[in-house]
Amino acid sequence: MDDSELSSAVDILKAENDRLKEELRNKPSDSDASLNAEIDRLKAELKNKSPDGASAQADLASAVPPQVLVPAAIVKEGYLWKEGWFHKKYRRRHFLLKGDQLYYQATVSGRLVDKGHIKLTKGVEVVSTNDPRDFNFSIKPPETKDRTYKLRAESIVDKAGWIAAIENALAAL
């Protein structure tokens, strides 16, 4: 194969590669397709129930699960040290504050794995000391009399930020 044939073959392969990339960009993902199919199914179901368009639109908003319409925004995210329930050792966990839930995750093989969550309800207490050298605080849910979540921030600023974010989430309930 001479240089001109090789160059021509490379050009053909590049063109085919570009065409496939464009095709992939324009192809909806499976999750988009299933989500759109579910929304279309709900719209059709609501048309049969509601004769007027206005109430059908309101029914649609209530029929589609909230996580599909508006997923809860992450209010605060970062690392805290959490004392274990059984083994009283502090372990570094990745925390996400979303709505009325404080999720915590462990890092396993470089990936975050869900470990649990703390439901923030009315009556939850956030307890802290005023000592600037102490980065510890705790969360006491009213429904878990035996369980207090003991947490430690990595700095006093981080501690204040987490406490403020959690108290703001509690105030919004």
C-alpha positions, 0 to 999 in steps of 0.5 A: 500500500503506497502513501496515497492509498494509506492517506485515503484509508485514514481519511475514510476512517476519520470520516466514519469516526466523525459520523459515528460520534455525531450519531451518538450525540444525537441519539437519546440515552435509554434513561431519557427514552424511558423517562419520556415514555413514563411522562407520555404515559402519565399525560395520556392517563391524565387526559382520560381523567381530566376533561379540561387542560388546566386541571390536567396540567395540575394533575400531571404535576402531582402525578409525576414523582417529585424526583423526576420533576425537581431533584432535591438540590445539594445544600452542602457537601463535604467530609466529616468524621462520624463515630460508628454506632457499633465500633466507637471509632471515628471514620471519615465520611462524605456527607450530602445535605439534600432537603431534609436528609443528611446522607453519608457515604464511605469511600471504597476502592476510590468510589463513594458508597452509600452508608446511611442517612439522618432524617432531619425532622422537627425536634432534631437537636444539633448540639455543639460546644463553643470551644474553638479547639473542638470541632465536634458536634452531634445530631440527636433525632427525637425518634432514636432515643438510643442513637446520637450521631457524633460528628467531627469537622476538619476545622472550626469554619467547617463545623460552623458551616455544617451546623448552620446548613443543618439548622437552616434545613431544620428551620425550613421544615 
